[in-house]
Amino acid sequence: MRYRDLGKTGLKVSEIGFGTIPILSGNVPVLPEYFSPDLDEAVEIMMHAYRMGCNLYDTAIPEEYGDAEYKLGVFAEKVGRENLIISDKARFMDGNDMFREVLRSAETLGTKPDIYFVHQVDEKNEDEVFSRYGALDALCDLKKAGMIRYTGIATHYYSICRRAALDERVDVIQTSGNILERGIMDRISENNNIFADKGIILNKVYAAGCLLNVFTPSELIGGTLHWPFSSALIGIGTREQADAALAEYPPCDFTFEQVSERIAEHYRPIKCTRCQRCICPRGHEIHLLLRQYNYFHLGKRYWAMKKMRMNIDEVYESCRSCTDMACMNECPQKLMIPEMIGLIYDMTR
């Protein structure tokens, strides 16, 4: 296992981290597989990863990750708390709510988290998170009080990553990226001078398991290693998945065209990197629909269709009447976005 600096925190984290969603007991619709290990089995899976060199374990509060937070706490006590780096998160934007959740997480874990993230920060809630008395301020107060060691922002948006990078209160950023949806990490790489002091934790390397239908773990992990992140989280639910994720893979720098060509052997992909430059003047998040089109064809059919149907009628009508086409002007892939939206609209009928 190789290790990387977590920004300027002084911590060294394993290049591959352990995502704990698959070890929860229960049913989570976004997962490609359900394992529901009991406590002893979950602890043994985490122990197996630890023996392979993994030292970063990422979780979230029960409302999001079920009993994974509790299971991780039991494992931490067994292996020795000083040997692990635990990151935790909660989807609360108000400072009072976040303060309460961190205390509850510490109780559930039976220990203090090292890093705590405000989870799912987006453009609708960012001002509350970053404002005075918002969730980030609460994390800073908890850091001063010794309840957590480092503060974090978790987001799927480049604009939020950039805002967090420019905010001295933020120690670590968690965001998404893989060899298909590479737009955020490509932009971080292009602006690495802005992000150099921050720890970067990468998730969605397997695209919630979808890309495993086309690529091997070696290709998916190796294809990200050239990016300037600290640790890439892989959701692990079995010993076999740990073996696949934690093997030492050589870097392999796929071009986006190579990735698209491989996927095109299975279906005709929409060649969107989720760079999020396709700003719609009417506020629609085009990249989310394009993503779900690809996810549908990569095997995540029920969940992707549900997501596409949420607002496709409104987006389709807006697109038909739009004369500005700002989204197309900014798209590096030169996608015919109205045509893509029409394709998705027809799919959902």
C-alpha positions in Angstrom: 0.0 0.0 0.0 1.2 3.5 -0.9 0.5 6.5 1.3 -0.1 10.2 0.5 -0.1 13.4 2.4 -3.6 14.6 3.4 -3.0 18.2 2.4 -1.3 20.2 5.2 -2.9 18.2 8.0 0.3 16.2 8.7 -1.6 12.9 8.3 -0.5 10.3 5.8 -3.4 8.3 4.4 -3.5 5.1 2.4 -3.9 5.7 -1.3 -7.1 3.6 -1.2 -9.5 4.2 1.6 -12.4 2.0 2.9 -15.9 3.2 2.1 -18.3 1.7 4.7 -21.7 1.9 2.9 -21.5 -1.8 1.8 -21.0 -3.1 5.3 -24.2 -1.7 6.7 -27.1 -4.0 7.4 -30.2 -3.1 5.5 -31.2 -2.0 2.1 -29.8 1.1 0.3 -31.2 1.6 -3.3 -28.1 3.3 -4.6 -25.9 0.2 -4.0 -25.3 -2.2 -6.9 -25.1 -5.1 -4.4 -26.4 -5.8 -0.9 -24.2 -7.7 1.6 -25.7 -6.8 5.1 -22.9 -8.4 7.0 -23.4 -8.9 10.8 -21.2 -7.1 13.2 -18.5 -9.8 13.4 -18.3 -10.2 9.7 -18.2 -6.5 9.1 -15.3 -6.1 11.6 -13.4 -9.0 9.9 -13.8 -7.4 6.5 -12.4 -4.1 7.8 -9.7 -6.0 9.6 -8.8 -7.7 6.3 -8.4 -4.3 4.6 -6.4 -3.0 7.6 -3.9 -5.9 7.2 -3.5 -5.0 3.6 -2.4 -1.5 4.6 -5.7 0.6 4.6 -5.7 3.2 7.3 -8.5 5.6 6.2 -12.1 4.5 6.9 -15.0 6.8 5.8 -18.6 6.6 7.2 -21.6 8.8 7.9 -24.5 9.1 10.3 -27.1 6.4 10.7 -29.7 8.2 8.5 -27.3 7.9 5.6 -25.2 4.8 6.3 -27.3 2.8 8.6 -25.3 0.9 11.3 -21.9 1.4 9.5 -20.8 4.1 11.9 -21.4 1.8 14.9 -19.6 -1.1 13.2 -16.6 1.1 12.4 -16.4 2.2 16.0 -16.3 -1.5 17.2 -13.6 -2.2 14.7 -11.6 0.9 15.7 -11.6 -0.3 19.3 -10.5 -3.7 18.3 -7.6 -2.7 16.0 -6.5 0.3 18.2 -7.9 3.7 17.6 -4.4 5.2 17.1 -3.9 3.1 14.0 -6.8 4.5 12.1 -7.9 7.7 10.5 -11.7 8.0 10.6 -13.7 10.4 8.5 -17.4 11.0 9.2 -20.1 13.2 7.8 -23.6 14.6 8.2 -26.0 16.3 5.8 -26.8 19.3 8.0 -26.1 22.9 6.9 -27.1 24.8 10.1 -24.4 25.2 12.7 -26.6 24.0 15.6 -27.6 20.9 13.8 -24.1 20.1 12.8 -22.8 20.6 16.3 -25.4 18.1 17.6 -24.6 15.5 14.9 -20.9 15.5 15.6 -21.5 14.8 19.3 -23.9 12.0 18.3 -21.4 10.6 15.9 -18.7 10.5 18.6 -21.1 8.6 20.8 -22.1 6.1 18.1 -18.5 5.5 17.1 -17.3 5.4 20.7 -14.5 7.7 19.7 -13.8 11.1 18.2 -13.7 11.3 14.4 -10.5 12.6 12.9 -12.2 14.4 10.0 -15.8 15.6 9.8 -17.5 16.6 6.6 -20.5 18.7 5.9 -22.1 16.3 3.4 -23.7 17.0 0.1 -22.9 20.7 -0.1 -24.4 22.2 -3.3 -25.2 25.5 -4.8 -28.6 25.7 -3.1 -27.2 25.3 0.5 -23.6 26.6 0.2 -24.3 30.0 1.6 -25.8 28.6 4.7 -22.9 26.2 5.1 -20.1 28.8 4.7 -21.9 31.6 6.5 -21.3 32.8 10.0 -22.9 30.3 12.4 -23.3 27.8 9.6 -22.2 24.1 9.6 -18.5 25.0 8.7 -18.3 27.4 11.6 -19.6 24.7 13.9 -17.0 22.3 12.7 -14.3 24.9 13.4 -15.6 25.3 17.0 -15.6 21.6 17.5 -12.0 21.4 16.1 -10.9 24.1 18.7 -12.7 22.1 21.4 -10.8 18.9 20.4 -13.9 17.0 19.3 -12.6 16.6 15.8 -9.1 17.1 14.4 -9.9 18.5 10.9 -12.9 20.0 9.1 -14.2 18.9 5.7 -16.6 19.8 2.9 -18.0 16.9 0.8 -19.6 17.8 -2.5 -20.2 16.7 -6.1 -19.8 20.2 -7.5 -16.6 21.8 -8.7 -17.7 25.3 -7.8 -18.1 24.2 -4.1 -14.7 22.5 -4.2 -13.2 25.7 -5.4 -14.9 27.7 -2.7 -13.8 25.3 -0.1 -10.2 25.4 -1.4 -10.2 29.2 -1.0 -11.6 29.0 2.6 -8.9 28.7 5.3 -11.4 27.1 7.6 -11.5 23.9 5.4 -8.8 21.2 5.8 -10.1 18.4 3.6 -12.4 18.3 0.5 -14.2 15.1 -0.5 -15.5 14.9 -4.1 -16.3 12.5 -6.8 -14.5 11.3 -10.0 -13.7 8.3 -12.1 -12.3 7.7 -15.6 -15.6 8.5 -17.2 -16.9 11.3 -14.9 -13.5 13.0 -14.7 -14.5 16.6 -15.1 -14.1 17.8 -11.4 -10.7 16.1 -10.9 -9.5 17.4 -14.3 -10.4 20.9 -13.2 -8.7 20.5 -9.8 -5.6 19.2 -11.6 -5.6 22.2 -13.9 -5.9 24.6 -10.9 -3.8 22.6 -8.4 -2.1 25.8 -7.1 -5.5 26.6 -5.5 -6.0 23.1 -4.0 -2.4 22.3 -3.1 -2.9 22.9 0.7 -6.1 20.8 1.0 -6.5 17.1 1.5 -8.5 15.7 -1.3 -10.5 12.5 -0.8 -12.0 11.0 -3.9 -15.2 8.9 -4.1 -17.3 7.3 -6.8 -14.2 5.7 -8.4 -16.4 2.7 -9.5 -19.4 5.0 -10.3 -21.5 3.2 -7.6 -20.3 -0.1 -9.2 -21.6 0.7 -12.7 -18.2 0.9 -14.4 -17.3 -2.5 -13.1 -19.5 -3.9 -15.9 -17.0 -2.5 -18.4 -13.7 -2.0 -16.7 -11.6 -4.0 -14.1 -10.8 -2.6 -10.6 -7.2 -2.3 -11.8 -8.2 -0.1 -14.7 -10.6 2.0 -12.6 -8.2 2.6 -9.8 -5.0 2.8 -11.9 -6.8 5.3 -14.2 -7.2 7.8 -11.3 -3.8 7.6 -9.7 -2.3 10.5 -11.7 -4.8 12.9 -10.1 -3.7 15.0 -7.1 -5.9 13.4 -4.5 -4.8 12.1 -1.1 -7.0 8.9 -0.9 -9.5 7.3 -3.2 -12.5 5.7 -1.3 -13.7 2.3 -2.6 -17.0 0.9 -1.2 -16.0 -2.5 0.2 -18.5 -5.2 1.4 -16.6 -8.4 1.1 -13.0 -9.7 1.6 -12.9 -10.3 -2.2 -13.8 -6.7 -2.8 -11.1 -5.6 -0.4 -8.5 -7.8 -2.3 -9.6 -6.2 -5.6 -9.5 -2.6 -4.3 -6.3 -2.8 -2.2 -4.0 -4.5 -4.6 -1.1 -2.3 -5.7 -2.0 -1.2 -9.2 0.3 0.7 -11.6 -1.0 4.1 -12.8 -2.6 4.0 -16.3 -3.7 7.3 -17.8 -6.7 6.6 -20.0 -7.8 9.4 -22.4 -11.4 10.2 -22.3 -11.7 9.0 -25.9 -10.3 5.6 -24.9 -12.8 5.3 -22.1 -15.7 6.3 -24.4 -14.6 3.8 -27.1 -14.6 1.0 -24.6 -18.0 1.9 -23.3 -19.3 2.2 -26.9 -18.7 -1.5 -27.3 -21.8 -1.9 -25.0 -24.0 1.1 -25.9 -23.7 4.6 -27.4 -22.6 6.7 -24.4 -23.2 10.4 -23.9 -19.6 11.7 -23.8 -20.1 14.0 -20.8 -17.2 14.3 -18.3 -19.4 16.1 -15.7 -17.1 19.1 -15.9 -20.2 21.2 -15.0 -19.5 24.0 -17.5 -22.9 23.5 -19.1 -24.6 26.3 -17.2 -28.3 26.4 -18.1 -29.8 30.0 -17.9 -33.0 28.5 -16.5 -31.2 26.7 -13.7 -31.4 23.1 -14.9 -28.5 20.8 -14.0 -27.9 19.2 -17.4 -25.0 17.1 -16.3 -27.1 15.2 -13.8 -29.4 14.0 -16.6 -26.6 13.1 -18.9 -25.0 11.1 -16.0 -28.1 9.1 -15.3 -28.5 8.2 -19.0 -25.0 6.6 -18.8 -25.8 5.0 -15.5 -29.0 3.5 -16.9 -27.1 1.8 -19.7 -24.3 0.7 -17.4 -26.7 -1.4 -15.4 -28.2 0.9 -12.8 -31.6 0.9 -14.6 -34.2 1.4 -11.9 -32.4 4.1 -9.9 -31.3 6.0 -13.1 -34.7 5.9 -14.6 -36.3 7.2 -11.4 -33.8 10.1 -11.4 -34.3 11.0 -15.0 -38.1 11.1 -14.7 -38.0 13.5 -11.8 -37.7 16.7 -14.0 -37.2 15.6 -17.6 -40.5 17.0 -18.7 -39.6 20.5 -17.4 -36.1 20.3 -18.8 -37.2 19.1 -22.2 -39.8 22.0 -22.5 -37.2 24.5 -21.4 -34.7 23.2 -23.8 -37.1 23.3 -26.8 -37.9 26.9 -26.2 -34.4 28.1 -25.4 -32.6 30.3 -27.9 -29.5 31.1 -25.9 -27.8 27.7 -26.0 -25.2 28.8 -23.4 -24.8 25.2 -22.3 -23.5 24.2 -25.8 -21.2 27.2 -26.0 -19.4 26.1 -22.8 -19.3 22.4 -23.4 -15.7 21.2 -24.0 -17.1 18.0 -25.7 -19.2 20.1 -28.1 -22.3 18.0 -27.2 -25.5 18.7 -29.0 -27.3 19.1 -25.6 -30.8 19.7 -26.9 -30.5 16.5 -28.9 -29.3 14.6 -25.8 -32.2 15.9 -23.7 -34.6 14.8 -26.4 -33.0 11.4 -26.4 -33.5 11.1 -22.6 -37.1 12.5 -22.8 -38.0 9.7 -25.3 -36.4 7.1 -23.1 -38.6 8.0 -20.2 -41.9 7.8 -22.1 
